Amino acid sequence: MLTGSHTPPEIIGALLFNRDTSELVLKEEEKFEQMLFEGTHDKVNYQQLGEIEYRDLTWDYIEYILSKIDLEKVAGRSVVVDPGNGSAAGVLKHGLEQAGVNTVAFNDYPDPTFPNRPPSPHPGNLGKLGRLAKNTNAIGIATDGDGDRAIFADEKGNVLWGDKSGAILAADAVKRYKTKKVVVTLNSSSVVKWAVKSAGGIPIESGIGPPAIISKMKDSGAPFGIEESGKNIWRDVFLYGDALLSTLRMLEILERTGSSLSKLASQLPTYYMEKIAIDCPMDLKEKVLERSFRKWQETRDETEYVEIISIDGKKIVYEDSWLLLRSSGTEPVFRVFAEAKSKERVTTLIDEGRTLVKEVLNELT
């Protein structure tokens, strides 16, 4: 799959998948890239080439998704859809309509220039979705360029971060599968862990991105995993995020609970999160992480924090907050995440992380 929802237009990603629908893990990607760029793969002459068969799998896909849903619970409900002119344009609306869902859609034609909003759905660029959801008393759903993310708006027009909707879906997964284990990426809000624990489950942290999530799901046996960007993965359907599946599962939850999305979201505790991206050359990322963390350690006492998690970057966990230093895996930036129960604490942590990273970059460049 060719993609790149959150990258600059000049950076295109090529995703490769295994037969079990999971994305290649990093080591497998590196092996493939080595074969491709160094020419170490086997070569055959044109007479030995196979045939390429072009098939439209849209309806096969929709039929498969619907086979995993209790259609009686979703039929008759209403949804506003914003595919953002990405690959889910047309498909998401048709899938919902086939499930009996009343659907209103906009930005519903594919256009690789993304003329109406950035391909990465973000509360800041989904104002129209929120307004239409409020005006029609429906939930809203926006997805990204390749259709794996699901960002929801409630019937009051509030656009929810993927953590909040993910917390609702994760709590449901604990009950749906009668499981204790749910995989949560380490950059996801603490609200997801809270929801999982409140439902009687055990949150298991993973690195960021579908390959890391799936690897942890396979190792732990967890049937569900989430990433804060709006990617929700149900292992018994397929091993990747999907906006249509996420939407239908959310509708099932609303019907089963007899509640509204705004009410379910209001029952979650409030945490404040901030994320920043700092320009960083690709070849300096590892050094920036290493030196930034070392600088942080030099000015801290071990009694100040609870633990350090080194699954993917460096996550420093405090009693009431956390700070994550991590390089982007897809573009030339270094990311700093922070979350706390107060805005003041988040600002302090983000400023601290920004200062560390910029000081190191100045030393290295």
Residue frames relative to the residue before (quaternion, step in Angstrom):
aa qw qx qy qz dx dy dz
M 1.0000 0.0000 0.0000 0.0000 0.00 0.00 0.00
L 0.2730 -0.7367 0.5967 0.1631 3.57 -0.96 0.92
T 0.1131 0.8176 -0.5419 0.1586 3.55 -0.68 1.08
G 0.1882 0.7825 -0.5849 0.1007 3.56 -1.30 -0.22
S 0.0489 0.8668 -0.4951 0.0347 3.58 0.94 0.91
H 0.8003 0.2888 -0.1456 0.5049 3.59 0.93 -0.82
T 0.5760 0.5791 -0.3850 0.4296 3.58 1.24 0.28
P 0.6243 -0.5125 0.4106 0.4231 3.61 -1.22 0.34
P 0.6738 -0.5372 0.3195 0.3942 3.63 -1.11 0.61
E 0.6817 0.5053 -0.2991 0.4364 3.59 1.05 -0.69
I 0.6789 0.4400 -0.2941 0.5089 3.62 1.24 -0.15
I 0.0337 -0.8026 0.5946 -0.0351 3.56 -0.55 1.21
G 0.2453 -0.7738 0.5683 0.1346 3.55 -0.96 0.87
A 0.1786 -0.7456 0.6306 0.1209 3.55 -1.18 0.65
L 0.1340 -0.8049 0.5766 0.0418 3.57 -0.53 1.19
L 0.1560 -0.7745 0.6093 0.0673 3.54 -0.97 0.93
F 0.1855 -0.8177 0.5424 0.0523 3.56 -0.95 0.92
N 0.4487 -0.6622 0.5360 0.2700 3.52 -1.25 0.61
R 0.6936 -0.4747 0.3414 0.4207 3.56 -1.29 0.20
D 0.6804 0.4866 -0.2993 0.4591 3.59 1.11 -0.57
T 0.5590 -0.6398 0.3301 0.4113 3.59 1.41 0.27
S 0.5273 0.6084 -0.4342 0.4041 3.62 1.20 0.17
E 0.5099 -0.6316 0.4966 0.3074 3.54 -1.21 0.62
L 0.5868 -0.5660 0.4305 0.3873 3.58 -1.12 0.57
V 0.4163 -0.6732 0.5450 0.2764 3.57 -1.07 0.71
L 0.7444 -0.4508 0.2582 0.4196 3.56 -1.28 0.40
K 0.6694 0.5026 -0.3149 0.4474 3.61 0.85 -0.90
E 0.6479 0.5060 -0.3130 0.4756 3.58 1.05 -0.76
E 0.6291 0.5281 -0.3276 0.4668 3.58 1.04 -0.77
E 0.6603 0.5114 -0.3063 0.4568 3.57 0.94 -0.91
K 0.6332 0.5237 -0.3268 0.4668 3.58 1.04 -0.77
F 0.6551 0.5050 -0.3071 0.4706 3.57 0.97 -0.86
E 0.6568 0.5113 -0.3122 0.4580 3.59 0.92 -0.90
Q 0.6275 0.5315 -0.3324 0.4618 3.58 1.02 -0.78
M 0.6488 0.5130 -0.3099 0.4690 3.57 0.94 -0.89
L 0.6930 0.5001 -0.2735 0.4415 3.55 0.92 -0.96
F 0.7798 0.3820 -0.1937 0.4565 3.56 0.72 -1.10
E 0.7279 0.3920 -0.2402 0.5086 3.59 1.14 -0.53
G 0.4374 -0.7388 0.4281 0.2822 3.56 1.28 0.00
T 0.3938 0.7429 -0.4639 0.2789 3.60 1.09 0.62
H 0.5094 0.6434 -0.4281 0.3785 3.61 1.24 0.04
D 0.5876 -0.5682 0.4403 0.3715 3.55 -1.24 0.45
K 0.2109 -0.7705 0.5911 0.1110 3.55 -1.12 0.72
V 0.1056 -0.7726 0.6230 0.0618 3.56 -1.14 0.71
N 0.5006 -0.6297 0.4796 0.3505 3.60 -1.17 0.40
Y 0.7112 -0.5058 0.2830 0.3977 3.53 -1.23 0.45
Q 0.6098 0.5756 -0.3552 0.4131 3.60 1.15 -0.56
Q 0.6901 0.4703 -0.2726 0.4778 3.58 1.23 -0.40
L 0.4728 0.6841 -0.4371 0.3426 3.56 1.27 -0.04
G 0.4428 -0.6807 0.5152 0.2743 3.56 -1.12 0.66
E 0.5589 -0.5874 0.4604 0.3615 3.54 -1.27 -0.34
I 0.3259 -0.7146 0.5849 0.2028 3.53 -1.17 0.65
E 0.1352 -0.7917 0.5938 0.0491 3.55 -0.78 1.06
Y 0.2242 -0.7791 0.5754 0.1075 3.56 -0.75 1.07
R 0.0748 0.8003 -0.5877 0.0925 3.57 -0.67 1.12
D 0.3306 -0.7000 0.5947 0.2169 3.55 -1.08 0.75
L 0.1213 -0.8385 0.5310 0.0176 3.55 -0.34 1.29
T 0.2817 0.8053 -0.4894 0.1807 3.58 1.28 0.21
W 0.7429 0.4132 -0.2426 0.4675 3.56 0.71 -1.05
D 0.5778 0.5520 -0.3815 0.4645 3.60 1.12 -0.53
Y 0.6493 0.5259 -0.2972 0.4621 3.54 1.01 -0.93
I 0.6817 0.4853 -0.2944 0.4615 3.59 0.80 -1.00
E 0.6529 0.5198 -0.3145 0.4524 3.58 0.92 -0.90
Y 0.6493 0.5181 -0.3171 0.4577 3.57 1.00 -0.81
I 0.6524 0.5078 -0.3170 0.4647 3.59 0.90 -0.91
L 0.6845 0.4975 -0.2967 0.4428 3.58 0.84 -0.95
S 0.6022 0.5684 -0.3610 0.4290 3.58 1.14 -0.54
K 0.6825 0.4760 -0.2732 0.4826 3.59 1.26 -0.38
I 0.6682 0.5053 -0.2684 0.4756 3.58 1.33 -0.08
D 0.4060 -0.6512 0.5770 0.2795 3.56 -1.18 0.62
L 0.2603 -0.8333 0.4678 0.1378 3.56 0.08 1.33
E 0.5857 0.5792 -0.3790 0.4218 3.60 1.10 -0.52
K 0.6685 0.5117 -0.2983 0.4498 3.57 1.12 -0.62
V 0.7496 0.4018 -0.2219 0.4768 3.61 1.11 -0.54
A 0.5460 0.6388 -0.4005 0.3654 3.60 1.14 -0.53
G 0.7971 0.3003 -0.2369 0.4672 3.54 -1.00 0.90
R 0.5685 0.5706 -0.3976 0.4395 3.59 1.22 -0.16
S 0.3692 -0.7527 0.5141 0.1811 3.59 -1.24 0.41
V 0.0243 -0.7975 0.6016 -0.0389 3.54 -1.01 0.92
V 0.2294 -0.7150 0.6414 0.1574 3.55 -1.16 0.74
V 0.1644 -0.8266 0.5376 0.0262 3.55 -0.74 1.11
D 0.0049 -0.7702 0.6377 -0.0070 3.57 -1.01 0.92
P 0.1219 -0.8205 0.5558 0.0547 3.62 -0.11 1.25
G 0.4169 -0.7558 0.4367 0.2535 3.59 1.28 0.01
N 0.5880 -0.6030 0.3495 0.4105 3.60 1.18 0.61
G 0.4676 0.6814 -0.4376 0.3543 3.57 1.21 0.50
S 0.7829 -0.3588 0.2399 0.4481 3.55 -1.29 -0.27
A 0.6300 0.5280 -0.3420 0.4554 3.61 1.20 -0.33
A 0.4128 0.7151 -0.4717 0.3094 3.59 1.27 -0.07
G 0.7913 0.2283 -0.2076 0.5279 3.56 -0.83 0.99
V 0.7074 0.4776 -0.2685 0.4465 3.56 0.78 -1.03
L 0.6672 0.5076 -0.3071 0.4504 3.59 0.84 -0.96
K 0.6580 0.5064 -0.3001 0.4696 3.58 0.93 -0.92
H 0.6728 0.4950 -0.3024 0.4592 3.60 0.85 -0.95
G 0.6432 0.5334 -0.3270 0.4415 3.57 0.96 -0.83
L 0.6690 0.4886 -0.2951 0.4760 3.56 0.96 -0.88
E 0.6486 0.5166 -0.3216 0.4571 3.57 0.97 -0.81
Q 0.6385 0.5214 -0.3261 0.4627 3.58 1.03 -0.75
A 0.6619 0.4785 -0.2953 0.4957 3.57 1.22 -0.48
G 0.5624 -0.6281 0.3734 0.3869 3.58 1.29 0.03
V 0.4673 0.6774 -0.4361 0.3642 3.57 1.27 0.34
N 0.4105 -0.6790 0.5494 0.2619 3.59 -0.96 0.86
T 0.0254 -0.8552 0.5132 -0.0682 3.56 -0.45 1.22
V 0.0731 -0.7391 0.6684 0.0404 3.53 -1.06 0.91
A 0.0470 -0.8300 0.5556 -0.0147 3.59 -0.76 1.02
F 0.0018 -0.7569 0.6528 0.0329 3.54 -1.25 0.55
N 0.7513 0.2491 -0.2808 0.5428 3.58 -1.22 0.52
D 0.3974 0.7801 -0.3905 0.2845 3.52 1.22 0.70
Y 0.6118 0.4586 -0.4104 0.4969 3.57 0.94 0.88
P 0.4913 -0.6816 0.4424 0.3135 3.61 -0.90 0.81
D 0.1255 0.7595 -0.6283 0.1123 3.55 -0.97 0.94
P 0.3501 -0.7905 0.4630 0.1953 3.61 -0.34 1.22
T 0.6116 0.5340 -0.3711 0.4507 3.61 1.23 -0.12
F 0.2660 -0.7988 0.4969 0.2103 3.61 1.30 -0.16
P 0.0011 0.8826 -0.4700 0.0145 3.60 0.64 1.15
N 0.7497 0.4638 -0.2194 0.4179 3.61 1.09 -0.57
R 0.7731 -0.0992 0.0462 0.6248 3.58 1.19 -0.49
P 0.6351 -0.5015 0.3906 0.4388 3.61 -1.20 0.28
P 0.5678 -0.6331 0.4003 0.3414 3.62 -1.03 0.67
S 0.6491 0.4772 -0.3212 0.4978 3.58 1.20 -0.38
P 0.3119 -0.7762 0.5117 0.1958 3.64 -0.45 1.14
H 0.0418 0.7872 -0.6040 0.1173 3.53 -0.80 1.09
P 0.6028 -0.5813 0.3829 0.3899 3.64 -0.90 0.75
G 0.6510 0.5457 -0.3168 0.4219 3.58 1.07 -0.66
N 0.7685 0.3131 -0.2029 0.5198 3.62 1.13 -0.41
L 0.6199 0.5478 -0.3367 0.4497 3.58 1.25 0.36
G 0.1915 0.8237 -0.5101 0.1570 3.57 1.12 0.69
K 0.6518 0.5177 -0.3203 0.4522 3.58 0.95 -0.85
L 0.6170 0.5430 -0.3426 0.4550 3.58 1.01 -0.78
G 0.6669 0.5089 -0.2991 0.4548 3.57 0.90 -0.93
R 0.6623 0.5125 -0.3098 0.4502 3.58 0.94 -0.89
L 0.6815 0.4827 -0.2923 0.4659 3.59 0.90 -0.90
A 0.6189 0.5331 -0.3460 0.4616 3.59 1.03 -0.74
K 0.6665 0.4959 -0.2966 0.4710 3.58 0.95 -0.87
N 0.6875 0.5028 -0.2871 0.4384 3.58 0.89 -0.95
T 0.7557 0.3586 -0.1932 0.5129 3.59 1.12 -0.63
N 0.3745 -0.7428 0.4691 0.2965 3.59 1.33 0.01
A 0.4909 0.6308 -0.4342 0.4154 3.55 1.00 0.92
I 0.4701 -0.5907 0.5210 0.3982 3.55 -1.24 -0.01
G 0.2921 -0.7436 0.5728 0.1836 3.56 -1.21 0.50
I 0.0922 -0.7807 0.6155 0.0567 3.54 -1.19 0.55
A 0.0408 -0.7749 0.6307 0.0059 3.56 -0.90 0.97
T 0.0982 -0.7945 0.5961 0.0609 3.53 -1.09 0.68
D 0.5590 -0.6284 0.4418 0.3120 3.54 -1.32 0.19
G 0.8013 -0.3419 0.2075 0.4449 3.55 -1.33 -0.11
D 0.7900 0.2873 -0.1689 0.5146 3.60 0.97 -0.73
G 0.5636 -0.6995 0.3382 0.2806 3.57 1.24 0.35
D 0.5389 0.6393 -0.4197 0.3532 3.61 1.14 0.31
R 0.6827 0.4654 -0.2926 0.4813 3.59 1.19 -0.34
A 0.1201 -0.7774 0.6139 0.0658 3.56 -1.17 0.62
I 0.0109 -0.7787 0.6263 -0.0346 3.56 -0.61 1.19
F 0.2314 -0.8254 0.5091 0.0769 3.57 -0.63 1.18
A 0.1705 -0.7040 0.6723 0.1530 3.50 -1.38 0.46
D 0.3721 -0.7252 0.5213 0.2527 3.60 -0.93 0.79
E 0.7083 -0.4883 0.3154 0.4006 3.57 -1.31 0.21
K 0.6410 0.4914 -0.3330 0.4865 3.61 1.27 -0.10
G 0.6091 -0.5983 0.3296 0.4029 3.56 1.31 0.06
N 0.5026 0.6458 -0.4307 0.3806 3.58 1.27 0.06
V 0.2626 -0.7530 0.5825 0.1570 3.58 -0.84 0.98
L 0.2658 -0.8003 0.5260 0.1104 3.56 -0.70 1.14
W 0.4764 -0.6147 0.5404 0.3211 3.54 -1.10 0.69
G 0.6421 -0.5531 0.3750 0.3758 3.57 -1.18 0.54
D 0.5669 0.5951 -0.3816 0.4229 3.59 1.18 -0.48
K 0.6883 0.4957 -0.2918 0.4421 3.57 0.89 -0.98
S 0.6776 0.4492 -0.2975 0.5006 3.57 0.86 -0.91
G 0.6284 0.5452 -0.3273 0.4480 3.57 1.06 -0.74
A 0.6145 0.5465 -0.3433 0.4538 3.58 1.08 -0.70
I 0.6498 0.5087 -0.3070 0.4741 3.58 1.01 -0.84
L 0.6796 0.4823 -0.2821 0.4753 3.58 0.94 -0.91
A 0.6450 0.5301 -0.3208 0.4473 3.59 1.04 -0.77
A 0.6445 0.5087 -0.3206 0.4722 3.58 0.96 -0.84
D 0.6326 0.5244 -0.3216 0.4705 3.56 1.07 -0.77
A 0.6395 0.5418 -0.3298 0.4344 3.59 0.98 -0.82
V 0.6035 0.5583 -0.3566 0.4438 3.59 1.03 -0.76
K 0.7161 0.4295 -0.2447 0.4928 3.58 0.95 -0.90
R 0.6423 0.5562 -0.3215 0.4180 3.59 0.96 -0.89
Y 0.7940 0.3002 -0.1380 0.5103 3.56 0.87 -1.00
K 0.3412 -0.7496 0.4951 0.2768 3.56 1.32 -0.01
T 0.4057 0.7113 -0.4556 0.3492 3.51 0.99 0.98
K 0.3912 -0.6899 0.5425 0.2770 3.54 -1.26 0.21
K 0.7427 0.4569 -0.2067 0.4437 3.56 1.15 -0.62
V 0.0489 0.7525 -0.6544 0.0556 3.53 -1.03 0.96
V 0.3200 -0.7554 0.5423 0.1816 3.59 -0.85 0.96
V 0.0491 -0.7928 0.6063 -0.0390 3.55 -0.88 1.07
T 0.4176 -0.7019 0.5054 0.2783 3.61 -0.76 0.93
L 0.5790 -0.6490 0.3740 0.3222 3.56 -1.02 0.78
N 0.6594 0.4735 -0.3311 0.4810 3.61 1.22 -0.17
S 0.4787 0.6584 -0.4451 0.3731 3.59 1.26 0.14
S 0.6181 -0.5712 0.4012 0.3616 3.54 -1.19 0.59
S 0.5888 -0.5772 0.4473 0.3465 3.54 -1.22 0.57
V 0.5188 0.6429 -0.4163 0.3797 3.58 1.23 -0.32
V 0.6119 0.5447 -0.3582 0.4480 3.60 1.12 -0.60
K 0.6460 0.5044 -0.3151 0.4786 3.57 0.94 -0.87
W 0.6285 0.5401 -0.3304 0.4518 3.57 0.98 -0.86
A 0.6770 0.5009 -0.2945 0.4517 3.59 0.88 -0.95
V 0.6492 0.5174 -0.3141 0.4606 3.57 0.97 -0.88
K 0.6787 0.4860 -0.2892 0.4684 3.58 0.88 -0.96
S 0.6478 0.5297 -0.3195 0.4446 3.58 0.98 -0.83
A 0.6813 0.4635 -0.2769 0.4943 3.57 1.17 -0.61
G 0.5979 -0.5900 0.3480 0.4162 3.57 1.31 -0.02
G 0.5655 0.6254 -0.3670 0.3929 3.55 1.28 0.24
I 0.3926 -0.6822 0.5649 0.2478 3.52 -1.40 0.00
P 0.2648 -0.7696 0.5564 0.1673 3.63 -0.56 1.09
I 0.1309 -0.7764 0.6143 0.0520 3.56 -0.95 0.93
E 0.3172 -0.7818 0.5063 0.1782 3.59 -0.57 1.13
S 0.0803 -0.7748 0.6261 0.0352 3.52 -1.15 0.76
G 0.6228 -0.4785 0.4381 0.4373 3.52 -1.35 -0.01
I 0.6009 -0.5897 0.4191 0.3399 3.54 -1.34 0.13
G 0.7143 0.4182 -0.3352 0.4500 3.55 -1.05 0.84
P 0.6552 -0.5578 0.3485 0.3718 3.59 -1.10 0.68
P 0.6403 0.5191 -0.3740 0.4250 3.69 0.80 -0.72
A 0.6746 0.4821 -0.2936 0.4756 3.59 0.96 -0.87
I 0.6369 0.5288 -0.3268 0.4559 3.58 0.99 -0.82
I 0.6894 0.4860 -0.2816 0.4574 3.57 0.82 -1.03
S 0.6218 0.5431 -0.3426 0.4484 3.58 0.97 -0.81
K 0.6849 0.4689 -0.2795 0.4826 3.57 0.95 -0.90
M 0.6194 0.5366 -0.3430 0.4590 3.60 1.06 -0.69
K 0.6605 0.4985 -0.3043 0.4718 3.57 0.97 -0.85
D 0.6727 0.5075 -0.2990 0.4478 3.59 0.92 -0.91
S 0.7685 0.3870 -0.1862 0.4744 3.57 0.94 -0.93
G 0.4315 -0.6946 0.4658 0.3381 3.56 1.20 -0.48
A 0.3815 0.7369 -0.4791 0.2863 3.59 1.26 0.20
P 0.3679 -0.7597 0.4938 0.2089 3.62 -0.88 0.88
F 0.7851 0.2391 -0.1117 0.5604 3.59 1.25 -0.31
G 0.0180 0.7901 -0.6125 0.0174 3.55 -1.13 0.73
I 0.1080 -0.8096 0.5741 0.0565 3.58 -1.11 0.61
E 0.1737 -0.7238 0.6553 0.1286 3.49 -1.36 0.49
E 0.5956 -0.6346 0.3649 0.3308 3.57 -0.99 0.83
S 0.5878 0.6012 -0.3636 0.4011 3.61 1.19 -0.35
G 0.6358 -0.5252 0.3397 0.4523 3.59 1.26 -0.15
K 0.5049 0.6211 -0.4404 0.4067 3.58 1.24 0.31
N 0.0203 -0.7890 0.6122 -0.0475 3.55 -0.72 1.16
I 0.0932 -0.8338 0.5440 -0.0088 3.57 -0.67 1.11
W 0.1150 -0.7663 0.6311 0.0355 3.54 -0.81 1.13
R 0.4251 -0.7674 0.4250 0.2229 3.54 -0.39 1.27
D 0.6993 0.4774 -0.2859 0.4486 3.61 1.01 -0.69
V 0.6357 0.4784 -0.3436 0.4989 3.61 1.27 0.05
F 0.6468 -0.4206 0.2319 0.5924 3.54 0.81 -1.11
L 0.5738 -0.6616 0.3987 0.2721 3.50 -1.26 0.54
Y 0.6361 0.4532 -0.3671 0.5053 3.54 0.74 1.11
G 0.5894 -0.5716 0.4311 0.3741 3.55 -1.24 0.38
D 0.0033 0.8006 -0.5986 0.0288 3.57 -1.14 0.59
A 0.4204 -0.7474 0.4597 0.2309 3.58 -0.64 1.15
L 0.6391 0.5245 -0.3382 0.4495 3.61 0.97 -0.77
L 0.6651 0.4979 -0.2992 0.4693 3.57 0.89 -0.92
S 0.6488 0.5237 -0.3183 0.4511 3.60 0.93 -0.89
T 0.6586 0.5174 -0.3084 0.4510 3.58 0.96 -0.88
L 0.6867 0.4819 -0.2859 0.4631 3.57 0.85 -0.95
R 0.6366 0.5129 -0.3355 0.4681 3.59 1.02 -0.73
M 0.6356 0.5149 -0.3355 0.4673 3.59 1.01 -0.74
L 0.6411 0.5151 -0.3256 0.4665 3.60 0.99 -0.77
E 0.6040 0.5460 -0.3486 0.4643 3.59 1.06 -0.70
I 0.6593 0.5175 -0.3024 0.4539 3.57 0.94 -0.93
L 0.6541 0.5150 -0.3177 0.4539 3.59 0.92 -0.90
E 0.6657 0.4885 -0.3032 0.4758 3.58 0.98 -0.80
R 0.6767 0.5091 -0.2990 0.4399 3.58 0.88 -0.94
T 0.7384 0.4135 -0.2260 0.4824 3.58 0.95 -0.89
G 0.3366 -0.7454 0.5045 0.2767 3.57 1.20 -0.48
S 0.5594 0.6094 -0.3663 0.4262 3.55 1.25 0.41
S 0.4619 -0.6282 0.5348 0.3257 3.55 -1.33 0.14
L 0.6227 -0.5431 0.3959 0.4006 3.56 -1.22 0.39
S 0.6343 0.5333 -0.3408 0.4440 3.60 0.99 -0.75
K 0.6541 0.5073 -0.3194 0.4613 3.59 1.01 -0.77
L 0.6465 0.5091 -0.3250 0.4660 3.60 0.93 -0.85
A 0.6657 0.5010 -0.3032 0.4625 3.58 0.97 -0.86
S 0.6585 0.5281 -0.3129 0.4353 3.60 1.02 -0.78
Q 0.6283 0.5470 -0.3313 0.4430 3.59 1.21 -0.41
L 0.5806 0.5751 -0.3725 0.4399 3.58 1.29 -0.16
P 0.5166 -0.6340 0.4637 0.3408 3.62 -1.03 0.66
T 0.4594 -0.6923 0.4911 0.2618 3.55 -1.18 0.55
Y 0.0209 0.7469 -0.6640 0.0285 3.52 -0.95 1.01
Y 0.2899 -0.7482 0.5699 0.1770 3.57 -1.12 0.62
M 0.0329 -0.8097 0.5855 -0.0206 3.55 -0.79 1.05
E 0.0440 -0.7681 0.6377 0.0385 3.53 -1.18 0.63
K 0.0934 -0.7851 0.6119 0.0206 3.55 -1.08 0.83
I 0.0072 -0.7917 0.6108 0.0045 3.57 -0.95 0.83
A 0.2193 -0.7484 0.6103 0.1389 3.55 -1.25 0.50
I 0.1380 -0.7912 0.5948 0.0345 3.56 -0.84 1.03
D 0.5065 -0.6566 0.4602 0.3171 3.59 -0.78 0.99
C 0.1072 0.7918 -0.5870 0.1306 3.56 -0.85 1.03
P 0.4604 -0.6803 0.4893 0.2927 3.63 -0.72 1.00
M 0.5985 -0.6075 0.3903 0.3470 3.57 -0.99 0.87
D 0.7201 0.4736 -0.2646 0.4326 3.59 0.91 -0.91
L 0.6783 0.4806 -0.2987 0.4687 3.61 1.26 -0.10
K 0.4159 0.7647 -0.4384 0.2240 3.58 1.25 -0.24
E 0.6859 0.4879 -0.2987 0.4498 3.59 0.80 -0.96
K 0.6611 0.5016 -0.3073 0.4658 3.57 0.97 -0.86
V 0.6328 0.5349 -0.3341 0.4493 3.58 1.00 -0.81
L 0.6538 0.5020 -0.3143 0.4709 3.58 0.94 -0.84
E 0.6749 0.5128 -0.2967 0.4400 3.56 0.81 -1.02
R 0.7330 0.4333 -0.2469 0.4625 3.58 0.78 -1.02
S 0.6182 0.5414 -0.3502 0.4496 3.59 1.03 -0.72
F 0.6741 0.4843 -0.2943 0.4737 3.56 0.93 -0.90
R 0.6318 0.5299 -0.3351 0.4558 3.59 1.01 -0.79
K 0.6358 0.5208 -0.3242 0.4683 3.58 0.99 -0.84
W 0.6405 0.5208 -0.3253 0.4612 3.55 0.99 -0.84
Q 0.6619 0.5248 -0.3042 0.4404 3.60 0.90 -0.94
E 0.6479 0.5603 -0.3185 0.4059 3.56 0.99 -0.85
T 0.7569 0.3625 -0.1999 0.5057 3.58 1.15 -0.53
R 0.6715 0.4921 -0.2887 0.4727 3.57 1.26 0.23
D 0.3249 -0.6967 0.6033 0.2122 3.51 -1.28 0.53
E 0.5840 -0.6257 0.3905 0.3389 3.60 -0.98 0.81
T 0.6174 0.5601 -0.3537 0.4242 3.59 1.14 -0.45
E 0.5697 0.6315 -0.3730 0.3709 3.60 1.24 -0.31
Y 0.8004 0.2391 -0.1062 0.5394 3.59 1.07 -0.64
V 0.5536 -0.6293 0.4473 0.3123 3.56 -1.30 0.39
E 0.7832 -0.1936 0.1628 0.5680 3.58 0.86 -0.98
I 0.3089 -0.6904 0.6165 0.2189 3.51 -1.40 0.27
I 0.1294 -0.7844 0.6037 0.0593 3.59 -0.79 1.03
S 0.1171 -0.8358 0.5364 0.0096 3.57 -0.62 1.17
I 0.2328 0.7982 -0.5221 0.1899 3.58 1.12 0.62
D 0.7834 -0.0582 0.1224 0.6065 3.56 0.88 -1.03
G 0.7771 0.0006 -0.0400 0.6281 3.56 0.09 1.29
K 0.5059 -0.6095 0.4905 0.3633 3.56 -1.16 -0.64
K 0.0675 -0.7896 0.6099 0.0063 3.56 -0.61 1.17
I 0.1593 -0.7876 0.5933 0.0481 3.54 -0.62 1.21
V 0.1368 -0.8269 0.5449 0.0249 3.55 -0.45 1.24
Y 0.1396 -0.7676 0.6233 0.0528 3.56 -0.87 1.07
E 0.7215 -0.4232 0.3105 0.4516 3.58 -1.27 0.05
D 0.8314 0.1905 -0.0548 0.5191 3.57 0.89 -0.95
S 0.7876 0.2222 -0.0898 0.5676 3.59 1.24 0.10
W 0.1040 -0.7838 0.6003 0.1202 3.57 -1.32 -0.05
L 0.2034 -0.7422 0.6298 0.1051 3.51 -1.34 0.51
L 0.0883 -0.8023 0.5899 0.0232 3.58 -0.87 0.98
L 0.1216 -0.7549 0.6426 0.0484 3.55 -0.91 1.03
R 0.2043 0.7934 -0.5395 0.1944 3.58 -0.59 1.11
S 0.3653 -0.7121 0.5519 0.2342 3.56 -1.01 0.80
S 0.5248 -0.6170 0.4798 0.3373 3.57 -1.14 0.62
G 0.3799 -0.7325 0.5185 0.2244 3.55 -1.05 0.74
T 0.7641 0.3958 -0.1850 0.4746 3.58 1.23 -0.26
E 0.8056 0.1475 -0.0838 0.5676 3.62 1.16 -0.31
P 0.6080 -0.6083 0.3770 0.3438 3.62 -1.19 0.47
V 0.4884 0.6185 -0.4773 0.3887 3.56 0.49 1.21
F 0.2855 -0.7022 0.6222 0.1955 3.53 -1.33 0.43
R 0.2363 -0.8138 0.5222 0.0961 3.57 -0.76 1.04
V 0.1094 -0.7522 0.6468 0.0620 3.52 -1.20 0.72
F 0.0755 -0.7822 0.6184 0.0042 3.57 -0.79 1.09
A 0.0544 0.7790 -0.6246 0.0016 3.56 -1.16 0.57
E 0.0081 -0.7840 0.6207 -0.0005 3.54 -1.14 0.68
A 0.0975 0.7785 -0.6141 0.0853 3.55 -1.13 0.75
K 0.5882 -0.5800 0.4310 0.3631 3.54 -1.30 0.09
S 0.7480 0.2685 -0.2017 0.5724 3.59 1.27 -0.02
K 0.5748 -0.6016 0.4321 0.3478 3.56 -1.14 0.67
E 0.6260 0.5605 -0.3387 0.4233 3.56 1.03 -0.80
R 0.6644 0.5029 -0.3013 0.4635 3.57 0.95 -0.88
V 0.6288 0.5282 -0.3346 0.4622 3.60 1.01 -0.78
T 0.6494 0.5203 -0.3149 0.4565 3.57 0.92 -0.91
T 0.6392 0.5309 -0.3178 0.4567 3.57 0.98 -0.87
L 0.6938 0.4805 -0.2780 0.4588 3.58 0.86 -0.96
I 0.6559 0.5060 -0.3163 0.4622 3.59 0.94 -0.86
D 0.6453 0.5117 -0.3201 0.4683 3.59 0.95 -0.85
E 0.6332 0.5357 -0.3169 0.4600 3.55 1.04 -0.83
G 0.6856 0.4814 -0.2796 0.4690 3.57 0.90 -0.94
R 0.6402 0.5301 -0.3194 0.4552 3.57 0.97 -0.87
T 0.6616 0.5143 -0.3024 0.4543 3.57 0.92 -0.92
L 0.6414 0.5325 -0.3198 0.4504 3.58 0.92 -0.90
V 0.7057 0.4753 -0.2702 0.4507 3.56 0.76 -1.08
K 0.6847 0.4841 -0.2984 0.4558 3.59 0.88 -0.88
E 0.6086 0.5417 -0.3531 0.4598 3.60 1.05 -0.67
V 0.6738 0.4863 -0.2931 0.4729 3.57 0.92 -0.91
L 0.6409 0.5215 -0.3297 0.4568 3.60 0.95 -0.81
N 0.6410 0.5199 -0.3225 0.4634 3.58 1.01 -0.78
E 0.6534 0.5110 -0.3082 0.4658 3.57 1.08 -0.72
L 0.7364 0.4435 -0.2259 0.4583 3.57 1.04 -0.78
T 0.7551 0.3598 -0.2022 0.5093 3.59 1.17 -0.41
